[in-house]
């Protein structure tokens, strides 16, 4: 009887320990509340599996915005530029020759205008959209009254040195300008 009680206590203790560890190890989603507000601005993704966030070094008087989104204004184009000044990196996504639509849109690249991820300014640190690999730029919402775009994305980029970068879990809700 004592052995059964001891085994039961040990099992309960282990179960409590596992539940406590599981509860405290769960990462709270930092954008959970922001996603519920249609005017909450955010951008997030993972670069090679590590979280990448916009960042800019603004002064105390003027502040800063780490993104610039251009859309419309009479031309069929969208440019989304996101900077992380602390890491000296940038993500640029471009859609050309078509209006954005709800659903998947074709990311654009040619010899001069490119969708890319840059990690520094050197040639081997610029990863241009790999058009052969699967990629997506999915628009979930276009608010033409308050000028907001909401969507998800992922893509792979290649540099001139043969290296590759993988951008995943991309998500944004950003204001745009004409």
N, C-alpha and C positions, 0 to 999 in steps of 0.2 A: 504494500500500500504506500509506504514511504517513497519507494522508487517511482511509482506512478505519479505521485504528487510532485516529486522533484523533477521528473521529465515534463510534466505539464507546466510547472513554473518556468523551466528552462525554455520550453517552446513559446510560452507567452512572452517571456523576456525577449527572445530572438525576434518574434513577430513585431513587438513594440519597437524594437531597435530598427528593424527594416522599414517599418511604416514611417518612423521619425526621419530616417535618412532619406527616404523617397520624398517626403513632404518638403524637407529643406533643400533638397537637390534640384527640385523643379524650378526652372528659370521662368520668372514672370516675364511676359511679353511686354517690352517697354512701349510698344505702339498700340496696345489693346484699347486704351481709352481714346487715343487720337483717331483711330479708324472709325469711331462712332460719330465724329464731328466732321461734316463735309468740308469745313474750311480750315481744318487742322493740317498744316503743311508738314510733310515728311517724305523722306527718301531713305531707303535701306536696301542693301544687297549683301551678298557674300562674294568675296574675291578669293578664289581657290580655297573655299571652305571657311574663310575667316570673315567675320562681320566687318563691313565697310560702311562708314557713315560720312555724310558731308561735314565739312568744317571750314570755317574761315576766321581769320584773325582780324576782327574789327576793333576800331578804336573806341574809346569811351563816348565820343561825341556822335559818331555817325553809324556805328554798328556795321553789320555786313549781312549779306545773303549768299550762301554758298551755291545757289543755283540760278540759272537763267533759262527760261523756257520761252521760245518764240513759236507762235502758231497762227496761221491765218493771215489776215491783213491783205487779202486778195491774191496771195500766192499759195499754191498747193505744196506746202512744206511745213515741217515741224523740226525744230532743233532743241534738244534738251542737253544742257551742259551742267554738270555737277562737279564741284571741286572739294577736295580735302587739302587745304593749304598746309596743314600740319604734316601730312605725309607726302606733299608735293605730288599729288595724283589727281586724275580727272577721268570722269566717264562722260562720253558724248554719244548720244543716240540721235540718228537723223532719219526722217522719213521724207522722201522727195517725190514729186510728180503725182501726188495723190492726196486727197483730203483724208484725215484720220477718220476711222470708222470704229464703232463698237466691235470688239473682237480683235483678231490678230491683224497687225499691220506689218508691211515689209520694211525692215531696217535697210538703210541705204549705204552704199560705199562705191566710190569710183577712184580714179587716180588723184583727185583733188579734195573731194568731200567724203569724209569717212566717219562711220560709226567706230568708236575705239575706246580702249582703256589705256591710260598713260600713267606710268609710275616713274616720274622723273622726265627729263627732257631729252634724253639720249635716244638714238634710233632704236636700239634694242629694248628700250623700255616703253615703246609704243606698240600696242597690240591691236591690230585692225581686225574688224569683224571677219570671222572665218565663215564665208557664205556657204561652204560645203557642209559644215556642221549644223545640226538642228539649232534653231534659235527662235525666239518669240518676242514680240512687243505687242502685248495685249492691252487694248484700251477697255477699261471697265465703265468709264463715265466721262462724258465731255459736258461741262457746264458752260454754256455760251453766255450766260447772264453774269455769273460771278467770275468767269474766266479761270476755271480749274480743269485739270486733266488728272484722271486717276487710272492707274494701270499696274501691270506686272510685266516682267521681262526676264530674259536670260539669254546669254550668248557666249560663244568662245571667240577669243582673239588670238591672232598669230603675229609674231614680230619678224623682222628681217633676219634674225639670227636663228630661226627655227624653233623658238620657244612658244609655249601656249599658255593662255590664262583662261580660267573658267569663271564666268559671272553667273551666279545662281540666286534664287530666292529674291529677285529684285521686285521692289514694290514702291509705289510713289503716289502721292496726292499733292500736286503742286499748282500754284497759280501760273498762268501764262500771259504773255503780252503779245500784242499784235505787231 
